[in-house]
């Protein structure tokens, strides 16, 4: 999940609309919208304000990219699928 997705999630869980949190943070709705849409990154004072609102900065700032499962060879994948089919029967 990207920064902007996490910020959007945090806001939705705690505020009715971005106008509320923008007032608390002391920024415009337009500026907050830029952060939510991934068009800009917030400054330190904004991040500090989010932290003071109990937003977990480690969670917010760490991009979590899911790595696809890689198989070295297709025969190994087929073997594993067949094992699973046998167990499920």
Helices and strands as residue ranges (DSSP letters): H 3-14, H 18-25, H 29-36, H 44-52, H 57-61, H 74-88
